[in-house]
Structure formats: structure tokens, C-alpha cells
Amino acid sequence: TKARKVPLHTELSAALPLVIRNLSNYSGLIHDKGAPPNPNITYHFGELEKDLALLSDKVSGFYAVLHEMLPDGSGPFLCPLNKQSHIKECLLIATCLLEYHVPEEIELAAFTTYMEMTQRFIDVGWTVLKTGLLMEEPTPILNMDAVPPEKYQCDMLKHEKVTGSSPSMLQVGSSESEFESDGATLAMSSALVHASKVSFQILDSHQVGSSVDATILKLHELWMPICKHLNCDHSNFWDLHYASYQQTASLLELKSGYAARRAMRHEVQHRVKLEKRFIDFVSENHEYYSRLYNGTSSDGSHFPPGRRFVDSNFIQTSSRAARLSLLGQGRESMVGHMKDFAKEISTEEESRAIRLFDHVEYRKFQRDRHGHRQVSPVSLLQDEENEVEENEENAEQENSEEDMEDMEDEDEDEDDEDKEVAIDDEDAVSKDGDDVPALVEEDSVLEDSTEDDKGSRRRRRRRSRRRARRRWIGGRRRRRRRRRIFDVVASVVEDVGAFMEALTGCMGYAIEFASTGYDYEVVPGAVSMSLGLSAGVRQALEDLISKRPPSFSISLDFGFAVGVTKKLVWTGLGLGGSLTCSVGAACEAYITVAVLGSVNVPTQNAACPMGATWGAATCAQSFGGGISAMCCSMGLQRGSNDCR
């Protein structure tokens, strides 16, 4: 087997975020069937068998890496390509395999972002994706998710591709004395995880018809001591949620890499799960949260506890900065790993370099990059083998040609000898004929020997000239081929690097989904929009919501979500932003998109100039957060997008 220059864990560090991007894209597309068509999207969902085949294609490169990394040939058993029920399981296994290399080969900050992206997709995006499949055909098997056997779960899993003297993967029961200097940070981490678990119990114990405010006050009491340490507002979920990133960041300073990565995994898992549970709590209690309050108060003193707990206006600057700082550091490290991998692998083997990519999109990228000039994928090893075969064929051909030339040379020598003999005979006849035969007979042996030497020298000279000519022609051919190989390899290196640059350009950012405006559905239950007036004329906002070009210039806040939209909640792909639209313009924006869950609480606000409701649209404050996966163009007039 050919030795690998690029370790498999390095490839997995690129494969995991790319497959999450592919799956996030898929989950959006399958819910976007009823949206206005977009020429950039050529695949149309609706046939379950074909849609599942496409899903398998989206994870094929990721699975190829896992199959090589997992021990004892267990890869195809744990992650079979054509069974969607194993995808969630295999994403978790991938984080376990990466965790083994933290912090020696993969920085803890990068692993934080890997975990945030993976856990968010597992808890939010995967549910949305399966809902899309079930809408096509309510097959019970689509509801099933495989669970890995105990030996392949994080605390037990080992993989044979690891080199060096690192301890067995994620050993349980490591010496506590090793962590004494890290005690305070680890104690705080345990307290944070414990508070998240108790929060689940409090929210789950809430009964229909019971007081939402009373339940939220229990959460106030639970989080108060933690917020004293983190300097957060225990009466606002989003502030304490963001402040928890400050605690996670402190894990980067721990001396024990094992303790840090274990604690970080638990913190991320519980933080993401608690966010989703709280969003579901809002939807479950939509009657309470649908009550209208004036959204202009600065301190929220007029809000009851339950309403203030959900309002994103009370996020402190320090809490927001803690989240942005940690995830920004993690993104920079993660993208660095991915770009380094692309650069290294593209010089080793192109087929391995591009197996993580969406091949259709990669070839489109190459066509756009090179115009009509086609760049053939060339493997150095294959080309070297071709050259060896060609050299062998040339040698055989050369030997065959030399044999033919020897025969031709002998014929030529015989012809030359006949001509010389004929000339000598004529000369001899012109002299005294009786004496010449005797003279020729005496010198025949000497002359034969001399002529043989002359013929041999002539043949050697002719062969040497022909061989030199063939080598010169063959050398030129090989030099041209090598230049062609070098040109193609250089192009492959550039293409792989540039495509990875394009893929990571919008990936891994800590984003917020924030919009105050009119919420309305573009596709019932699947695609929703939010448009709020920042500056301009009311008529222009009415035009956009009615799917007409704006009749006046307008500045607005907007948001959109593709996935599952239900009472006061959006889950799936989405984001928001600000935009200015000119008169009669298409009103499009290029935005970053993330897997997220958002709370959309009804409000009264100047961003909604037509009142609390306008037709089927409701004025609401929408807020959520996530880690970006891709960029899309969004058409606000028609609600179309080209997320792919």
C-alpha cells in the first residue's frame, strides 16, 4: 500500500465540516420544494428513492474517510453508505475520532467549532432533514436512528491509524491528581453542565395551563450563582446562554488536554440541547408568548419574568463578545486545518483530494475558472506508470527495429560488396587475365576479413545515429509530457485550494438571526420570511410582502428560514440582515446561512407600520443563533433562494 503523506485525521478534520455543509444544504432543499424556482438549482425533490440516493452521495466522501479510520474493518458496518439511519451516529463517531487528536494535532478552539457545528446539526438540522423525507413518504424506518455499540462510543473508541505514544483514546478513570491545578475551571464546568440538566427537568415538568412565570422563576434561582461568576443576567436566557461561552473559553487554558476536551464536549452538547429545549418550550406555550407588549422599553421592567427571559434585547455586550471571541478563534483554527489539508492532499492524489467535494459543483467551479479549456484530472502515479509502460514499449520497439536494421545493413553490405567485386573484375579483365585470378585467390582471406570489419563499423555507425535520433525524439516527447503533467498538477493544486477557499469563505462564523418585522409564510410550514421597515415609505414594505417590486426606496431588516416553521418558532436553515432596495429593483441579498432555531415573539414596533397584524403577517421579534454553513442569494420580493 502506498504510504500516505497526509494523515487520515487531517482529512477527517476537513471532511466533517464539509459533510455538515452538504447535509445542511440538503435539509434546506428538501423543504424548499414549494418555493419559487431558481435556475441555479437543477435537482428537484419529490421521489424518495432518488432523494435517498442523493443523500448517500452527500455523505460518500465523509464515509470513505471513516471506513479507513475505524478499526477492525468496522467502517462499512457502522456507516453503511445506503442507510440514512446511520448518518447521525457516524457524525458523532467522527467527533470522537477527532477528539483523540486534541490538543496535540488539533487545537481545542478548532474542536469547539467542530462540536458546535456537529451538535447543532444533530439536534436541529437532522430532525429537519428527516421531517422533509417523511413528508414524501411516511415510512417508519425513516424515523429510526442507529446507536453505535458501546465499544464504538466516545469513551471506548480506539482507532488503529493513530501514531505516536498518545494514550488509548478517551480513557475513563484518568488520575484526578493530574488535574489539581485545573480544579476551579473544571468545577465551574461541572456546575454549568449540572445547571443545564436541571433546566431540562424544570422545563419538562411544566404542565399545560400552569404558570409560565413560575417555571421561569425557578430557572432564575437555578442560574443566579453561575451568573454571579460569569457576570451574566440570570433573568434572561440569551444572556446567560451567551455568557456560558466565557466558561468554555477558560478550558483553553487547562494543562490537561484530556480534561479540557472532555469538559468542552459536555459543555457544547448541553448548551445546544438546552437552547433547543427552551425554543420548544416557547412554542409549547405559544398562548402566553403571543401576548402583545410594547417592544420599546429599555429595561424590560414592565415585562413579566417569562417574557423578559426570551427577549434578546437584554443580551449584554460582554456576553455577546465572549461568544464571538471563542467561536471566532475556533473558526480561524478550523478553516486553517481545512486549507492546509487541501494544499497538502492535492499534491499527493487528486482523487483523494476531491472525494470530499460535491463533484458536480467542483466541475462547475473548474469550468467557470478555466473557461472552455478542460483540465483533465491526472494522477502522478498513473502517469508514472504510463511512462514506464511506454519506455518498455520503446525498448522492445528499438530492439525490433535494430534487428530489422541489422538485416537491412547486411543486405546493403552484400550489395556494396557485389558492386565492389564487379568493379574489381572489370579492372582485372582489362589487364593480363592469366595472372589476376591467382592474385585474387592469394589475397581473398585478408580481403574478406577487412570487408567484414568495414561492414560492421558501417552498421554500428548507422545504428548509433538512428538510436540517437530516436532518443532525441523520445526525450522531447517525455519532456513535453512532464511539462504537461506539471502544468496539470499545478492546476489541480490551485483548483482544489481555490474551491476549498470558496467553500470555507462563509463557513464557521458565529452568527445571530435577529429581525423585527412582519412574519409570514412563503411555503406553509416550510419556508417563512420576516420583513421590517427601518427607513422608507410604508407602501414599499406592502409591495414586498405582496411580492411586488418596491414602488419607493426602502431600508429594511429581514430574516428567512427554510425547514420547519411552527407557532412562534423556526428551525432549519436561516439568517437575517439589513438591506436597502431601490425603486422597482428585485431586492436581493447575498447572505450567510446557518442551522438554527429561532423564537419569534409577537410585538408592537415601529418596524411594523401597518399594525400588529397585516393580513396573514404578524409583527414579531425574531431571534436565534448558529454557526454558518454556506452563503446564499435571497430574493426578498418572491422569497426565492439559491442555497445549494
N, C-alpha and C positions, 0 to 999 in steps of 0.2 A: 504494500500500500504506500502511496506517495505521502511523504511527510508533510504535515500542514504547517505553513508559516504562521497562519492566523488561528489562534485557539478557538475552540467552539464556544467558550463562554463569551468571548468577544463578539462572535457572530450573534449569539443569543441576545446580547445587550443591544444590538440593532434590531433583531427580529421582533422582540416583544413590543416596543412602541409602534413599529410598523404594522404589526398584525392588529393591534388595538385601533390604529387609524383605519385599516381596512374594514374591521368589524363595525366600527362606529359609522363609517360611511354606509355600509350595508344596512344597518339598523335604520338609518335615515331614509334611504332609498325605498325600502320595503313599505314604509309608512307614507311615502310621498306619491303613491300611485295616482291619487285623485287631483294632485296639484297641476297647475298649468304646465304644458310640455316645455322642455328646454332642449335645444338642438345639441348641446354638449353631452346629454345623457342618452345613450343609444339602447341600453338594455331596459326592457320593460318587465316588471314583475307581474305575477299572476298565475304561473304554473309551478306548483310546489316542487315537482321533481327537478325542473330546471333551476329553480331558485335554490334548492339544496345543493345542487351541483356547483352553482356559483359560490355558495357559502364555503364549500370544500376547497374551491380554488383560492378563496381569500386567505385560507389558513395553511395552504400546502407548503409554502416555503418555511414558515414557522415550524410546522410539524417535522419537516425534513431535518431541521437542526435538533429538535427534541429527540427524534428517533436515534440520532447519532450519539447524543449525550446520555440518555437514560441507560442504566446498567442492565446487564444480562439480557440484552435484546428485547427489553420490555416496552420499548417505544411504540411499536405498532399495536401492542395490546392496550396500553394506557391511552394512546392518542390515535385511534383509527381514523383514517382520513375521511371516510364517508359516513361518520356518525356524529351528528351535531351535538348529541347529548354529552360528549366528552370535551367540548371546547372550554367550558368554564373550568373544569378540572385541570386541563392542560395549561391554562393561563396561570393557575395557582402553582402548579408544578414548576413552571418557568421561573416564577419569583423565588421559589425555594432553591433552584439551581443557581440563580444569580446571587442569592444571599450568601452562598458559600464563599464567594469571591470578594465579599465586603469585609473590611475596607482595603484589603491588600491590592486587589486589581481594579475594583470598582469603588469609587468614593461613596461614602454614606449619603451625602447630599443627592448624588445621582440616584441611588437606590430609593431614596424618599420619593423622588418623582416617578420612578418605575412603579412603586407601590401605589402612589396616589392615582396614576392613570389606570393601573390594572384593577384596583379595588373599586374605583368609581365605575369602570365599565361592568365589572361583575355584578355590582349591587344595583346599578341603574340601567346601563346600556344593554346588558344581556337580557334583562326582563323585557325591555322594549323590543329587542330583536325577536324574541320568542313570541311576543304578542303579535307581531307582524306576520310571522309564519302561521300562527294559529288562526288568524283572520282568513287565510287562504284555505286552510283545511284543519278543522278542529280534531286533529289526531292525538290521542292520549300520549303517544310516545314522544311528541314534541314537548310535553310538559316535564319529561324526565331529564334529570341531570345526574351524570355518573359521579360517584365519590371514589377517590383513589383508595386502594388498600392501605392499611396502616403503615406498612413498610415504605410506601411512596409518599407519605405525608411529610411536611417540612421537618419535623423533629427527628425523623428516622431516615430520611432520604440521603443516599450517598450516590455519587456518580463517578464512574471509573476514569473519566477523561481529565480529572484534576491531577496536576503535577505538583511537586514540592512537598514540604513537610507539614502542611496545614493539618490540623486535627480533623477527625471524622466529621462529616457535615452535621452542623447544628446539634452537637451532642447535648444531651439532657444531663443536668446534675453537675455542671462545672463548679469548681471551687468558689464559694462565696468570698473567701479572703481575697481573691483576685480583684474583686470589685469594691473593696472597702473605701477606696478614695473616691469612688463614683456614687457612694451611697445616697447622698442627698438628691442627686438628679434622678436616680433610679426610683427612689421613694416617691418623688413627685410624679414620675411616670406611672407608677402603680396606682397612685391616688387618682390620676386623670382617667385611667382605664376603668378603675372601680366606679368613678362617678358616672361614666358613660353607661356601664352595665346597670347601675341603679336607675339611671334615667329611663332606660328601656322598661324596667319594671314599673316605674311610675306611669309612663305613658300607656303601657299595655293594660294597666289596672283601671284606667279611666273608663267609666261606664257611660253609655248613651244617656243623655239627659242630666248627668251630673255636672257640677260647676267646673268649667274650663279654668276660671281664675284660681280656684282652689288647687287644682292639679298643677298649674304653673307656679304657684307659690311654694309648693313642695320642691320644685326644681330650683327656685331661688335659694331656698335653705340649703339644698344639697351643694350648689356650686359656689356659695359665698366664701368658704375657706380657700378654695382653689383660686378664686378671683382675687382674694387678698394677696396671694403670692404672685399671680400673673398680672395684677393691676388691670383687671377687666371688669365689666359691668355684668354682675350676676343676674340682673333683671332683663337682659337682652340676649337672646340665643345667638344671634350672628356675631355679637362682640366677643362672647366667651368662646365661641367656635373659632373665630379668627385668632384670638389670643393663645389658643392651645398650640399654635404653630411655634410660638416662642419656646414652649417646653420641648417640642420636638427638635428645635434648633440646638438646644442645650446638649442633646445627645451627641452632636458632632464633636464635642469636647471630651467625651469619655475616653479613658485609657483602654478600656476593654472593648475591642471591636465586636466580640461576640455579644456582650451585654447590650451594646448600642444598637446593633442590628435587630436583636430580638425585641427590645423595647420599642424601637421605631416601627417595626411591623405591627405590633399590637396597638400602638397609638393611632397609626393611619387606619387600620381596619375598623377600630371602634369609632373614630371620628367620622369616617364616611358613612358607616352604618347608622350612627346617631342622627346625622343630617337627614338621611333618607327617612328615618322613622319619624322625625319631627315634621317633615314636609307631609308625610302621610297623615299625621295627627291633625294638621291644619285642614286637609281635605275631609277627614272623617268628621270634623266639627265645623263644617262649612257654614252652618246656620249662624254660629257665634261669630265667625270671622267675616261673614258677609255684612255685618252691621257697618253702617257708614260713619266715619269720623272725619273731621276736618284735618287734612294732612299738612297743615301749615304750622302747627305748634312746634316750637324749638326744643322743649324739654319733655314733651310727651306726658306731662303731669295729668292731663285730662283723659289719658288712655287708661283703661283697666289693665291689670297685670298681663292677662293673656294677649291683649292687642299690642301692648308695648314690647312684649317678648319677641314678636315676629317682625317688628319694624326695623328695616335696615338703616334708617336714618340715624340710629344711635350707635353705629359702629365707630369706635374711637380710632383716631389716626394711628396711634401706636399699635393697635391690634391689626389694622389693615397692613401696616408696614411689616409686622412680624411675618405675616403670611407671604407677602410679596418677596421679602428678603430670602426666606428659606427656599421657596419654590423657584425663585429666580436663580439662585445658586445651583439648585438641583437641575434645572433645565440646561444651564450652561455646561454642566458636567456631563449630563446625559447626551446632549447633542454633540459634544466633543467626542465621546465614545463612538457615536454613530458615524461621524465624519471620518474619524481615524480608521474605523473598520472599512469604510468604503474605499479609502485610499489604499489601504494595505491589500485588501482582497482582490481588487481589480487588477493588480499586477501578478496575481497568482493564478487565477482561473475565472474566466468571465462567467461561466455557467453557475459557479458558486456565488459570484458577486451579485448576480441579478436574480437569484432564486427567491430572494425576499421581496422583490418588487412585484407590483401588478404589471405583468408583461405587456398587456395591451397599452397601458399608459406609458410604459417605458419606451416602447417602439414609437408611439406618437411623439414622445419627447424627442427621440432621436431624429424623427423626420422633421420636426419643427426646428431642431438645432442645426441639421445639416442640409436642409432643403431637399432637393431631389436626389442628392448623392447618397447612395445607400452605404451604410457601414456594416459590413458583414461581421458577425461575432466570430472571432478567431481565438482558438486556444493555442497557446505556445507549445504545449506538449504535443498536440495533434500536428502542428506544423513541423515540429522537430521530427516526428515520426514520418511525416510525408517526405521530409528532406532525406532521411536515412534510406527510405524505400527508393527514392529517386536516385540516390548515389549508387545503391546496389544495382538498380536497373541500368544506370550509365556504365557501371563497371562491366556488367555482363555484355552490354551492347558494344563496349570498347573492345573486349576480348574477342567477340564475334567478328567485329569489323577488322581487328588485327589479323585474325585467321584468314578472312577473305583477302585482306591486303597482301598477306604472305603468298597466297595462291596467285594473286594478280601480279605480284612482283616477280615470282618465279616464271610466270608466262612472259612477262616483259623481258626478263633476263634471257630467256631462251630465244625470244625474238631478236634481242640485241646480239646474242651470240651467233645466231644464224646469219644475221646481216654481216657481222664481222668476218665470219668464216667465208661467206660468199665473196666479200671484197678481197680477202687473202687469196682465195682460189683464183680469182681473176688476175691478181698480181702475179701469182705463181705461174699461171698459164702463159703469161706474156714473156716469161723468162725461159731458161733452158728447162724443159719439162722433165728430163730424166733425173736431175739432181734434187728437185724440190721435194718429192714425196719422202725421200729418205730423211731430209732435214726436218720436215714436219713431224715425222714419226719419232725422231730422236727427242724433240722438244715438247711432245704432247703432254707428258705428265706435269712438267713445270708450268706450261700454259694453263692446263686445267685448274691447277691449284691457285694460280694468280687470278684467273677469271672468277673462281668461287669466292675469293676474298673481295674482289671488286663488287660482285653482286650482293654479297652480304652487307657491305658498307652502304651500298645504294639503298637497300631495303631498310636498314636501320635509320638512315637519314630521312627517308620518306616517312617512316612510322613516327619518328621523333617530331617532324614538322606537323603531321596530322594530329598527333596526340596533344601537342602544344596548342594547336588551333582549337581542338575540342575543349581543352581545359580553359582556354581563354573565354570561349563562348559560354561554357558551363559556369565559370566564375562570375561572368557578368550576369547570368541568369540568377545565380544564388544571391549575388549582391542586391539585385533588384527585388528578389523575393524577401530578403531580410529587411530591406528598407521598407517594403510594403508591410511586413509584419510589425516592424517598429512603429510605423505610422498608425496602423490599426490598433495596436496595443495602447499607444499614446491616446488615441481617440477614445478607446474603451475606458481608460483611466479617467479621462476628462468627462465622458458621458456619465459614468457611474457616480463620480464625485459631484457633478453638476445636478444630477437627478436627486441624489441624497440631499444636496443643499436645498433643492426645491421642496422636497418632502418635509424637511425639518424646519423650513422657514416659518411655518405657522404652528409648529408643534411644541407642546410642553409649557406654554405660558399660563401663569395663574391669571384667570380672567373672572370678571364679575358680569352677571346678567342683571342689568338694572334698567328699568324703564317705567315711567309713569305715563299712562295714556289709555286709549281705548283698546281693550282686548276683544278680539273677535276671531272666529274660526274660518280658515280658508278651506280646509277639509275637515268636516266634523269628526272630532275625536282623535285626529291625527296631526293636523297642521294648524297652528294658531299664530296670530300676529298681534303686536301691540304698537300703536302709533299715538304719540302725544305731541302737542304743539309747544314748541319752545319759543318761536317768534314767527309772526306772519298773520295771514288772514284765515279766519275760521273756514271759509269756503274751500280753501286749498286742502285742508285736512279732510273735509267732507268728500272732496273729489277722490283722494287717495283711498279712503275706506270704501268708496263706491266703485273702485277700480277704474277711475278716470285719471288722465293726466292732470296735474295741478294747474288751476287757472290763474294762480298767483304764486310768486316765490314764497317758500316756506322753509323754516328750520324746525326740525322735529327730533324727538327721541323715539327710537324704535326698538323692537325686540321680536324674535320669532322662535318657534320651537317646532321640531318635527319629531314625532314619537307618539306618546300617549298624553293626551290632554283631557283632564277631568276637572271637577269642581275646584276652583281656586289653585290648581296645581298643574304644572307642565313637567314632564320628564322625557328625556331623549336628547336630541341634538339641538343646540340653540345658542343664541347670544343676542346682545343688544348694542346700540351705539347711538351716535348723533349724526345728522345728515342735513344738508341744505339742498333743496330741489328747486330748479328753475321752472319758469312758466312752460307748460307743455312737455317737460322732459320726462324720460322714462323713470327717473328717480330710482337709481340703482346704487348699491353699495357693495364694496368688497370687504368682507368681514371675517374675523376669526371665529371658529365654531368649536364647541366643546360638548362633551357628555355632561349633562347637568340635570338637577331638579330645581324648580323654582316655585316660590309661593307668590300668588297673585291676589293680593288683598284689596277689595273694593275701597275706593277713597273718593274724596272730593278735592279737586285740584285744578289750578289754572291751566294745566296741560290738557284738560278736558273741557273745552269751551262750550260744548253742546249739552252739558249737564252730566249727571251721574250715569245715565244710560242714554244711548242714542241708537235706536233700532235694536239690533241684536248685540251691539257692542256695549261693554261695561267699563267705566273708568276704574282703573286698578293700578296699584303699585306692585310691580313685578320685581322679584329679586331672587338670585341664586348664584352659585359659583361653580367653577370646574377647572379642569386642565385642558387646554386647547389641543385639538387633534388635527385640524385642517383649516383651510380657508375656502370661502365660497363667495360667489356673486349672488346678491339678493335683490330681486325686483320688488320694490315695495308696492307698486301700483297693482300688480297682478298676484303677488305672493309667490312668484316663481323663484327657483334657486337652482344652481348647478353643482351642489355638493356631490362629490363623487370620489 
